[in-house]
């Protein structure tokens, strides 16, 4: 059995005069025939739907996405998954709703600062209120402001999951790489791991996560995403690229960063498409970019790729964080920052040379 995925990202909608706004039929025309053998089709959007997170911008986005969904349903009827699967980006925050309390708590993010009652997270999520109202209306579903959502579906006997992560929950104006924090511990215990295929979707590449916490949140985030995902859809970079991402000693996972669907004051646009064979765990990737001369989206790249081996994601045995922490601990006294320094911070790998035998 096969599934098809349309991946859109970074539209930055501000008005119905935006370059991409009237191109819904062009997008669908570019890919409508490639999904003919698919048993289910999903529409996804990895953030920066709006430009400044305003309600009126989301109304524009809602019209656009409803049009995409309606056109797909005209061709594929019930094969089209009813929900559009979305994760928010930094442009989806309305910073007019920001306040001093939120700005202060974001200066030094950590699990200690967050606590365990959810109040800090709720304060940080306040700038995304218009975004969550938009998602409710778009998908006609009751959804609370949160750090993540799991969208589950069944195709034949296969369980499909989209894991949408809210990496923009602590975004700020003019944010810098290495400053974001995603509380993996809070999310991890709430996930359903018994799926045949799990596709993660979020806005910020892991490089935007901070390494400057005791746990190294960037490493922690990559570990978390790669453990649960078969492949990953990312936004924010505005350029199409794919990469294998993983840490030494762990299995790598394919990350796909999408071209911006729309950029302010630019007549450029792109998106990407996937066809996944669930049984063989192989996929086909295609990217499309706007061709002004021919007035259409043309295919720019196509290649095959493999999903992560199913057993590696569903295996029962995982090294516990407590054990990793114990073997990383330094026994010799190093002063007041003793608890912040790990063996891996100090270890110097030997310089090896290959010699002829």
ZAMARGU-4260 file (C-alpha; in steps of 0.2 Angstrom, whole numbers, plus 5000, padded with zeros to 4 digits):
<rodrens>
0) 5000/5000/5000 | 5006/5018/4997 | 5003/5035/5004 | 5006/5052/4996 | 5011/5068/5005
5) 5011/5086/4999 | 5023/5096/5009 | 5021/5115/5009 | 5030/5127/5020 | 5034/5145/5023
10) 5020/5154/5014 | 5020/5170/5024 | 5002/5175/5019 | 4998/5193/5022 | 4984/5197/5009
15) 4975/5190/4994 | 4987/5199/4983 | 5002/5188/4988 | 5011/5180/4974 | 5006/5162/4978
20) 4988/5165/4984 | 4980/5162/4967 | 4991/5147/4962 | 4981/5133/4971 | 4976/5125/4954
25) 4994/5126/4948 | 5000/5117/4963 | 4987/5103/4962 | 4990/5102/4943 | 5008/5099/4945
30) 5006/5083/4956 | 4988/5077/4954 | 4993/5062/4943 | 5008/5056/4954 | 4996/5051/4968
35) 4985/5039/4957 | 4992/5023/4965 | 4991/5030/4983 | 4978/5023/4995 | 4978/5039/5006
40) 4984/5057/5002 | 4990/5069/5016 | 4992/5088/5015 | 5005/5095/5027 | 5012/5113/5031
45) 5028/5115/5042 | 5025/5133/5048 | 5026/5151/5044 | 5008/5150/5037 | 5005/5169/5041
50) 5018/5183/5040 | 5014/5191/5057 | 5003/5179/5066 | 4987/5190/5063 | 4969/5183/5063
55) 4966/5192/5046 | 4982/5183/5038 | 4975/5166/5044 | 4959/5170/5035 | 4969/5172/5019
60) 4978/5155/5023 | 4962/5146/5027 | 4954/5151/5010 | 4970/5145/5001 | 4972/5128/5010
65) 4953/5125/5009 | 4955/5127/4990 | 4970/5115/4989 | 4960/5102/4999 | 4944/5104/4989
70) 4954/5102/4973 | 4962/5086/4979 | 4945/5079/4984 | 4938/5083/4967 | 4951/5071/4960
75) 4954/5059/4974 | 4938/5059/4984 | 4939/5050/5001 | 4958/5046/4998 | 4962/5064/5004
80) 4964/5064/5023 | 4952/5077/5030 | 4964/5086/5041 | 4978/5097/5035 | 4993/5093/5046
85) 5001/5108/5052 | 5015/5114/5064 | 5018/5132/5068 | 5033/5143/5064 | 5040/5159/5071
90) 5030/5170/5059 | 5014/5161/5066 | 5017/5170/5083 | 5008/5187/5085 | 5021/5196/5095
95) 5009/5210/5099 | 5002/5198/5112 | 5020/5196/5120 | 5023/5202/5137 | 5037/5205/5149
100) 5034/5189/5159 | 5036/5179/5143 | 5051/5188/5138 | 5059/5185/5155 | 5056/5166/5156
105) 5063/5164/5138 | 5080/5171/5143 | 5086/5155/5151 | 5076/5141/5146 | 5078/5124/5156
110) 5067/5111/5164 | 5070/5119/5181 | 5062/5135/5174 | 5048/5127/5166 | 5043/5117/5182
115) 5029/5104/5181 | 5013/5114/5182 | 5012/5120/5164 | 5010/5138/5169 | 5026/5144/5161
120) 5022/5134/5145 | 5005/5142/5144 | 5012/5159/5146 | 5024/5156/5132 | 5011/5149/5120
125) 5000/5165/5122 | 5008/5173/5106 | 5001/5158/5096 | 4983/5160/5101 | 4977/5166/5083
130) 4987/5151/5076 | 4977/5138/5086 | 4961/5147/5082 | 4965/5145/5064 | 4969/5127/5066
135) 4952/5124/5074 | 4943/5132/5060 | 4953/5125/5046 | 4951/5107/5052 | 4935/5109/5061
140) 4942/5101/5077 | 4944/5105/5095 | 4962/5108/5098 | 4971/5116/5113 | 4987/5126/5113
145) 5001/5114/5115 | 5019/5109/5112 | 5014/5094/5100 | 5000/5085/5092 | 4999/5067/5086
150) 4988/5064/5070 | 4984/5046/5068 | 4977/5036/5053 | 4975/5019/5047 | 4978/5013/5029
155) 4973/4995/5027 | 4981/4987/5042 | 4995/5000/5044 | 4995/5013/5057 | 5001/5030/5051
160) 5006/5044/5063 | 5011/5062/5060 | 5020/5070/5075 | 5018/5089/5074 | 5031/5098/5085
165) 5029/5116/5090 | 5047/5122/5090 | 5041/5140/5089 | 5033/5140/5106 | 5047/5151/5113
170) 5051/5161/5097 | 5055/5179/5098 | 5058/5193/5086 | 5075/5192/5077 | 5078/5175/5086
175) 5096/5167/5084 | 5101/5150/5080 | 5105/5140/5095 | 5093/5149/5107 | 5077/5138/5106
180) 5072/5125/5118 | 5060/5110/5116 | 5055/5101/5132 | 5058/5083/5126 | 5054/5076/5143
185) 5037/5083/5144 | 5032/5076/5127 | 5041/5060/5126 | 5030/5050/5138 | 5014/5055/5129
190) 5018/5047/5112 | 5011/5031/5105 | 5026/5022/5098 | 5015/5007/5090 | 5014/5014/5073
195) 5020/5007/5056 | 5026/5024/5050 | 5029/5040/5060 | 5032/5056/5050 | 5038/5071/5061
200) 5034/5089/5055 | 5041/5105/5063 | 5047/5122/5058 | 5065/5124/5065 | 5080/5113/5060
205) 5088/5106/5076 | 5102/5118/5073 | 5091/5131/5081 | 5090/5122/5097 | 5101/5127/5111
210) 5116/5116/5116 | 5119/5127/5132 | 5109/5117/5144 | 5114/5103/5156 | 5106/5090/5144
215) 5112/5099/5128 | 5094/5102/5121 | 5100/5101/5103 | 5107/5083/5106 | 5092/5079/5116
220) 5080/5085/5102 | 5089/5076/5088 | 5089/5060/5099 | 5070/5061/5102 | 5065/5065/5084
225) 5076/5052/5077 | 5070/5039/5089 | 5052/5042/5085 | 5053/5046/5066 | 5054/5037/5050
230) 5058/5054/5041 | 5056/5072/5045 | 5048/5087/5036 | 5056/5104/5041 | 5053/5122/5036
235) 5061/5139/5040 | 5076/5137/5029 | 5067/5143/5013 | 5078/5132/5002 | 5075/5114/4997
240) 5088/5102/5004 | 5088/5084/5011 | 5100/5077/5024 | 5104/5063/5035 | 5103/5068/5053
245) 5109/5058/5068 | 5122/5057/5082 | 5137/5045/5082 | 5132/5028/5087 | 5113/5030/5082
250) 5104/5027/5066 | 5102/5042/5054 | 5085/5049/5048 | 5081/5058/5032 | 5076/5077/5035
255) 5068/5086/5021 | 5068/5105/5021 | 5056/5113/5009 | 5058/5128/4998 | 5047/5143/5003
260) 5030/5143/4996 | 5029/5162/4996 | 5042/5175/5001 | 5038/5193/5004 | 5040/5204/4988
265) 5048/5189/4979 | 5040/5180/4964 | 5047/5163/4969 | 5038/5148/4975 | 5041/5129/4978
270) 5035/5114/4987 | 5039/5095/4988 | 5030/5079/4987 | 5032/5061/4993 | 5025/5044/4989
275) 5029/5031/5002 | 5027/5012/4999 | 5022/5006/5017 | 5026/4988/5014 | 5044/4990/5006
280) 5047/5006/5017 | 5054/5015/5002 | 5050/5032/4996 | 5050/5044/4981 | 5054/5062/4983
285) 5050/5076/4971 | 5053/5095/4972 | 5044/5108/4962 | 5048/5126/4959 | 5038/5140/4950
290) 5043/5143/4932 | 5037/5161/4927 | 5040/5159/4909 | 5029/5143/4907 | 5017/5149/4921
295) 5018/5132/4930 | 5026/5122/4944 | 5040/5111/4936 | 5048/5096/4944 | 5066/5100/4948
300) 5072/5085/4958 | 5067/5067/4960 | 5075/5053/4969 | 5072/5037/4979 | 5075/5035/4998
305) 5073/5022/5011 | 5064/5024/5027 | 5072/5019/5044 | 5071/5000/5047 | 5055/4997/5057
310) 5063/4987/5071 | 5075/5001/5075 | 5060/5012/5080 | 5050/4999/5088 | 5063/4990/5098
315) 5059/4988/5116 | 5077/4991/5122 | 5083/5009/5124 | 5097/5016/5134 | 5090/5026/5148
320) 5095/5045/5150 | 5100/5041/5168 | 5112/5028/5162 | 5120/5040/5150 | 5121/5053/5163
325) 5130/5041/5175 | 5143/5036/5162 | 5145/5055/5157 | 5148/5060/5175 | 5166/5066/5180
330) 5172/5060/5197 | 5187/5072/5199 | 5183/5089/5207 | 5181/5103/5194 | 5174/5117/5205
335) 5156/5125/5205 | 5152/5119/5187 | 5155/5101/5191 | 5137/5096/5186 | 5137/5105/5170
340) 5153/5097/5162 | 5152/5080/5155 | 5166/5068/5149 | 5160/5070/5131 | 5164/5089/5133
345) 5182/5085/5137 | 5186/5069/5128 | 5198/5072/5113 | 5197/5059/5100 | 5213/5051/5095
350) 5221/5056/5078 | 5221/5040/5068 | 5230/5038/5051 | 5227/5024/5039 | 5243/5015/5034
355) 5246/5002/5021 | 5247/4984/5027
</rodrens>
